[in-house]
Amino acid sequence: MTTEGENPQTTTTPAGSAKRALVGRLSWGLADQAASSMSNFAVGIYVARSLGVTAFGVFSLAWVTYGVVLNISRGLATDPLVVRFSGVSDASWRGAVARSSGTALGVGAAIGAACLVVGTALGGRVGPAFACLGVMLPGLLLQDAWRFSFFAAGTGRKAFVNDVVWGVALVPAMIVAARVGSVAAFVLAWGASATVAAGYGYLQSGIRPRVTGARGWLREQRDLGYRYLVENTCLSGASQLRAYGLGAIVGLSAVGAVRGAELLLGPFLAVLMGLSLVTVPEAARVLRRAPHRLGAFCLLLGGGQVAGALLWGGALLLMPDRLGEFVLGGVWHSAAQLVVPVTLGVAGAGLGTGAAAGLRALGAARRSLRCQLFASACYVSGGLGGAAVAGTVGSAWGVAAATVSGSAVWWLQLRSALRERHHHPIPEVRTP
């Protein structure tokens, strides 16, 4: 895949310089996600210790709902951006970012209004948290859009600085929320600090989000955007259904236990998510410069993440109870039982991430959609079926089996796509 406005020097860059540039971009991706995940990790730990396992379960429901909305925004706005506007001219990138970020802002406003209405109607423990999430969604989604925009331009340093700003703003916000002592207050503090970072992103880029350009952006990117929308929401929607179902079958404390186990894997997940920010742009660059190396590049990504997940999970098994209680408080004892299956689930997901990057770089949206539909169906059935049979632990093992099965399908589809491209080369895709 090639794009107009591409720097003509990219194809003649010496191999050593290209490798150094790749390492630099990956490093900034890891640094950025480390900053983002450390903030998320700190929020999760702080809420878990402050509110206990049941209230933490309520916060986790709001968190997974945000994850669904975030993936809607990425599918429509930023995923097409990184596929088609990575390594293009500055003018082309700026025009695309204005419309892409405007799309993200519009998604946040529309779904945020719906969350506000639903939360107000629900009331009880869950309602206020969802109402506050609705108010904060525009800022949360715009901040994420800036991150992807910067990585598409190859300026991951700016994304890192933006996440550092969010982390700094979180400190006073969390202190105020702790004094209030409610789930809604923590949701507001988390979202308000993200909105501060979103405002700083405008200063960094000098680009004003064009909400009025969202319709044109959706129309231009519809061949990728709508498939990525379905693909992204399948995964996050499956996670949401599993959380809601687990809460209904076992109880809100089970949702808190699962989230607690995921927090224990937080540092490794920071690496996984950091790589995911740059894997698609980098895979697209590999495809343009050395298409025969794409398969090996994806295998290296996936295999490295599997090894890292297993090493981290092994370290968690050696962690003494006293340290676990210090980190998670009363959530520790429930979460510790889930370390092995959650680790295997993360390893399986990491393996599939390498293949997913390759399919996206190839623009094989139909194949990646099939994979995601299959993986999501397995995730929901495994998570809820396991919960019905063996409670929280059964749900964790069901999800682990589902992610490993899903990863196998991702790799089968990537192999087929690479063979297809070899026999029938894909025509150039040109961007305005």
N, C-alpha and C positions, 0 to 999 in steps of 0.2 A: 504494500500500500504506500503510495506516495502522495504528497500534498503540494499544492502550489505555495510559493513563498518560502519553501524550505531552503535553509541555508545551503548554497551549492557546495560549501566546503565539507559538509557532513560526510560525503562519500569518499573524500580524499584525506580525511584525518588519519594520521599515523595510528597504528594499532595501540601503541603504548598510551598515547594521549586519550584515545577513545576509552581505554580501560580505566584510566585515572578519572575521566569524566563520569563513567558509570559508577565507580566506587564512590565518588563524591556525591552523586545524586542519591545512591542507596543510603549513604551515611546520613544525609540530611533527612531522608525518609524515616530512618530509624530514630534519629534524634527528635524529629517532630512527633512521632508516635509515642516515644518515651515520655515527652512532655505532656502529651494529651492523655496517655494512659495513666501516668502517675497522678494527674489531676483526678481522673475518674476513679482510680484506685483509692485515693485519699478520701474522695466524697463517699464512696461505698463503705470504707472502713469507719469513717466518722459517723455516718448514719447508722450503721450496724451497731456500733458501740453506744450511740446515744439513744436509740429508740427500741432496741431489742428485735428478736427474730420475727415477730408478727408484723410490727410496723415496718420493718425492713422489707417484708414481703409485699406490702402495699407500695412502698417506694420502688421495688423491683418491677411491679406491674406497670407503673408509669414509665420506668426506664425501658422496658421491652417495647412499649407502645411507641416511645420516641424512636426506637430502633427501626420500627416499621416505617414510620413517617420519613425518617432519614433516608431509608433505602428507596422510598418513592421519589424523593428529591434527587437522589443520586442517579437513579435510572432515567429520569426525564431530563435532568439538567447537566450533571457533571460527568457521568460516564461517557456520553457521546462527546463531551468536550475533550476528555483525555485521549479518546481513541482517534479523533479527527483533528485536534488542534495541538498535539504535542510536537514541538519542534518546528512550528510554522513561523511566518514572519510576525513581527510585533504588532503590526496593524491588524492582521487577521486575528491574532490572539485576543487583542483588546476588544474588538467588535464582538467576538464570540463570548468572551467573559461577561461583557455587559448584559447580553441577552441570557446567558446561562445563569448568572447570579440573580438576575431579575426573575427567572423562572423559579429558582429555589426560594426566593423571598415570597413569590406568589403562592407557591405550594404551602409554605409555612403559615401564611395568613389564612388561606382557605381551610386547611385542616385544623389549624389552631382555633378558628371560630367554631368548628364542629365539636372539638374537644371541650371547649368552654361551655357550650350548650349541654352536652352530654354530662359533663362533670357536675354542673349546677343541678341537673335533673336527678342524678344518682344520689347525691348527698352521702351521708354515712361516713365511713372511713376512707373509701376510695374516691368519692366524688370531688372533694376539694383538691386532691393531688392532681386529678385529671384537668380540672378547671385551670389550675395554675400552670400546668404543662401547656395548655392551649394558648395562654397569654405569652409564654416564652418561646414557642416554636419558631416564629419568624427569625428571631435573633440566632437561635441554635442552628437553623438550617443555613442561614447566610454565612455564619462563621465557617461551617463545614465547606461551603461552596468556595470560599476564598482559599482554603487549604488545597483543594483539588486544582484550582486555577493556577496557583503558584507552582505546583508540581508539573502541570502540563507545560508550563513555560520553562521548566528546568531550574526554577529558583526556590528549591525546597527550604533554603535558609529563611525566607520570608514566612513560610508556613510555620516553621519552628518558632520564630519570634512571636507570631500571632498566638500560638498555643501557650507560650510562656506568659504572655499578657493575660490570657484567660486564667492560667493557674494563679498568677499574682492577685487577680481580682477575686478569685475564689476565697482567699484567706479571710478578708473581713466579712464577706458575705456568709461564709459558714459560721463564723463566730456569732453573727446576729441571729442566724437560723437556730443555732444551738440554744440561744437564750429564749427563743420562742418555743422550741421543743416540739414542733409538729412536722409531719411529712410534707405538708403543703409549703411550709417555710423553707425546707431544704430544697424542694423543687424550684421555688422562686429564686433562691440564692444561686443555685446551679445555672439556671437559665439567664438570670440577670448578668452574671459574670461573663457568660458566653456572648451576650449582646454587647458588652463592652469590647470584647475582642473582635466582634463583627464590625463595630464602628472603626476600630483601629485598622482592620483589613481594607476599608475604603481609603484610609489615609495612605496605607502602604502601596496600594495599586493605582490610586488616582482614577479609578473607574467607578462610575455611578451605575448601580444595578438598574437595568431598564425593565421594569415589570411589564411595560407596554410592548416590549419585544418578545415576551414569553410565547405568545401565539405563533409568531413567525419562527421562533426557535423550535417549538414542538413540531411545526409543520415540516421544517427542513430536516430535522433529525428523526422523523417518525419511523424510518426503517430500522433504526437502532433503538431509539428511546423507548418505544412502547414495549419492545421485546425485553429490554433491560429492566423496564418497570415491572413487568410480570416476573421476570427472573429474580430481581432483588426482593420484591415483596413476597415471593414464595418462601424464601429462606427466612426473612424476618417475621413474616406472618406465621410461618410454622413455629418459630420460637415463641411468638405471642400466644398462639393456640395451645402450645404445650404448657406455657406458664399458667394460662387461665384454667386449662384442664387439670393441671396438677393441683392448683389451688382448690378446685371444686372436688377432686377425687380424694386428695390427702389433706389439704388445708393450706392456709397462707404461710404457715411456718415452713412447709416443704418448699415453697417458692423461695423463701429467704435462705434455706439451706443450700439449694442449688446455686443461687447467686453468690453465696458465701464461698462455695467451692470454686466457682469461676473467678472470684476475686483472688483466691490463692494462686491461681495461674496467671494473675494480672501481668506481672513482669514479662512472662513469655508471650502472652497475648499482645503486649505492646510491640514486641518484635514482629509478630505475625501481622498485625495491623499496619505497622510501619512499612513492612515490605509490600503489603497490598496497595499502598498509596502509589508506589512507583513501579510495580511489576507490569502493569498494563502499558504505561508509556515506554518502559524499557523493552518489553517484548515487541512493541510496535517498532521501536528503533532497530532491534535485532532483525525483525522481518524485512525491513527496508534495506539493511546493509548486508546481512548474511542469512538469508532465509533458511539455508540448510542447517543452521545452528539453533533454530527455534526450539526443536524438540529437546535437545540437550540442555538448553537454557531453562526450560520449564521443569525438566527432571531435577536439575540442580536446586531450583527453588523449592520444589515440593519435598525432595529428600532431606534437604537441610532443615526444613521446618519440622519434619517428623522426628529427626534426631534431637533437635532442640526441645521439643515437647516431652519426649521420653526422659531426657536428662533432667528437665525441671520437675517433672512428676516424681521421678525417683528421689530427688532432693526433698520434695514435700513429704514423702513417706518417712523420711528420717527426722523430720522436724518434731521436737518435743512438745507435749501438750501445753506446757507452761508458755512457750512462745506463741503457740496457736491461740491460746486464750488471750494473750496480750494483744494480738493482732485483731481478732474477730470477736472477742468477748464471748457472750453466751451463744453466738452462732457457731463457734468453732466445733463443738462436739457433733453437731448435726452435719456440718460441712466435711469434717475429716473422713467420714464414712464414704464419701463420694469421690475422693481424690483419684483412685485408680480408674474408674470408668470415665470420669471427666477428662483425665489426661489422655486416655485412648481416643476419646471423641475429638479432642483438640488435635491430636496427631493425625487422625483421619482427615479432618478438615484441612489441615496444613498440606497434606499430600494432594488433595484435590485443588488447592489454590494454584499450584503450579500449572496444572492443565487448564484451569479456568482462565489464567492470564494468556495462555497461548490461543485459546479459542476467541477471546475478545480481541486480541491483536489481529487475528485473521478476519475479524468481522463476521465470524460464524455464529450470528445471533440465534439462528434456529437451533443449532446443535447445543449451544450453551443453555438455551431455554429448556430443551428436552432434559438435559442433565439436571437443571435446577428443579424442575417439576418432579422428577424422580426422587432426587435427594430430599426434597421437602416432604413429599408423601411418606418416605421412609422415616423421616425425623418425627413427624407427628404420630404416625402409627407406632413407632418404636417407643417414643416417650410416653404416650398415653397408655399404650398396651402394657408396657412395663410397670407403669404406675398402678394400673388395675390389678396386676398380678402380684407385685412385690413392693408397692409403695414408692417412696422417694428413691431408694437404691435401685429398684427395678427400672424406674424411669431413666436413671442415669445410664444403666447398662443398655437399655433399649436405644438410647440416643447414640451411644458409642458404636453399636453395631450398625446403626443407620448411616453414620458418617463414613465409616469404612466402606460400606456398600456403595454409597454415593460417589466416593472418590474413584472407585474402580470404573464406574460409568463415565466420569469425567475423562479419564485417561483413554478409554476406548474411543470416545468421541473425538478427542484430540488426534489420536492416531489416524482415524478415518479422515479427518479434515486435512491433515498434512499430506496423506496419500492423494486425496482429491485435488489439492492445490498443485501437487507435483504433476499430475496428469492433465489437469485443466487449470492453468494459471488464472488467478483472479485479475480482472481488469483494474487499472489504476482507479483509485477513488480520489477525486479532486475536491478540495474545499474552496469556498469563495475567498 
